Amino acid sequence: MSGSKNTKQLRDIKYSVLDLSPIVVGGTPAISFQNTLDLAQHAEKWGFNRYWLAEHHNMPFIASSATSVVIGHVAAGTSKIRVGSGGIMLPNHASLVIAEQFGTLESLFPGRIDLGLGRAPGTDQRTAQALRRNLGSNGEDFPEQLMELLAYFDPSLAAGKMHVRAIPGEGLNIPVWLLGSSGFSAQLAGQLGLPFAFASHFSPNNTLGALDLYRRSFQPSNVLDKPHAMVGVNVIAADTDAEAQLLATTLQQQFLNLSQGNEVPLQPPVENLEDHWSKYQIDALQHQLGSSIVGSPETVKEKMQAFLDDTQADEMMVIGQIFDHQARLRSYEIVADITK
């Protein structure tokens, strides 16, 4: 990949938003959904390409568990920006249900819906059982589930085996993305000629290897004639480096709490993490948050360009887990400004 570096500038690619509809301390899911729509409307105005929502369950700091419903809420309150899932965790669902849900969304909002798919449950074993899926599945049957889903949209892929039809869904052109944090989905996306989105925001050490595997595995399809890779990245931007570093302590606390099984709403920033956590715990954050970009407009621009140099991504999907909604809006506004 080194030979291809420095061929892309920030203005050459598109930028999107990944939203977990965060629930903050003292907040409610209702407030989270209001803030989600407000951010989506601003993102559309600022020129972002996509607005994706993530499926997680049994997490007190994430409100987007009924992902398809929230996608409809966002799409209804916007007019141009693409809206989709980042992602739907397919092992939690019957493929037919997802085909119908996204067929419905595409019918309501033509040409604006994306279906990003992951193979992890996005939750714990007990919650997976509550979702009434087979606990024996560990994601190994994901390729079969995926092909079943694709065939609901395009019955010709089923070679005459399909007896059940997805209505709405059948015959609709809904872009399907594979999401991943390792090589499995990267290789599968390449083999099927699908676009691929990598979760650099929590798996930074696997980023370059997975992107390389995707590109080397890629087979042209009726969807894409060449690889199309998007990378997720935590970006926390503010008017000064110091302010951004303070805001970033919310994200850091989220990961520190998760590492201890302490699932709580999103916490306000703290002046000094060392007052609350050990140096060992804070150093371990680098393993998951090493690619995070935090700082003033100048700092963020420089770091985003370096990340683009390394990844040669076709798109970047920006995640901003920021406690204060106005500060979150400002962070995305800065990203929009520096990437024009």
Steps between C-alpha positions, in 0.01 A plus 500: 500500500792731558543566130151649480539745787442871466270454200188620681429826677223550755286687248514203260286261704157502664421516869218344696368477856464195723259569786435275799221730622689536830309518828682731739481515879173672586368451148237274348464309171240758395759777532756283319268461202435875489876559499552233234257670264650841575851373422374331181338822381822691565708227334283524190540878493878467541530258208557163669427204272341240729350481847521153647361362827635201689319201651594424859286343771485514880738797514387793718697751292366408154141573391513368141411136578194504269725619220255480210247712690758770575613498134140577403489783755819655358407449135157661558663807654759548224474524123827412323753329726523122471383324818589148599627245748853479629397233548221256529637198686365229273538205744234667718236488227328291239628617160141530377415753774799718408411481130146613581610778734751645256267441208247710691757772572616510137138518383435793734829680426607392149870515420604601851528177702819300573511157662825444689531152650712358781543141611545563873193498727579848633414384849559235767393133500202553732366779281563293188275233656235763570513593130386139435779403264693174497776532761696232315571754227833675538491685170635211293170474313509872419584438130191279464282756681640773277431309178145428618449872566645604162272250327191659657596821318607318181326160465725407206775439758295216651511288183131413532524383863320795655135435587452795734502854367592822678228752424597779518865427420501286189643678195625802696855623462617549859878534538630226731824564689696253710638635827792352685769536764714210375579317178193276469254754362779675308571187299131416456421852378787475253393161368141619450600836352320700772605825667678455832503715815768439762459586869828683555330692780529200734737262316781725375773236497319287243418783261773481239507121489123476449499768229785325320318165522181659365679654204696183420185284527285729289310351207305741277122460526184657366523727807861621473771477237774592749536492882324767704619528860370722777674534837335596827700739715443676831535874445459747784562851379471830685630852464814417702705187564438533874123515461500199267715298740253577778203398287679175407500383862133405451596245232793380707278447804253306284767250398649482849158427648428238235833329567383447859149391408365825640231601252378849583368798305752727328698687762587873506863598431750493786803722543736219586442133413783397734284608793252225412698226323842337528782573255484138383129531416554828318797362301286203395261742331753538218418147386143600419518876453843532338369646175281762668547854375465770764585868482454844350408544132869515404590190702201302375567592137861384526408173671212425262732550203756264656226241556391537137863465387523171691164352403435649154133471597224593256285642781533579869221448751540729799391399851476772764407368844476838670297568816370848418279513190609849396866399528420193291343716231804727504734204458321382185484857368879525533544171312274630222699824478847348487412234241362736237 
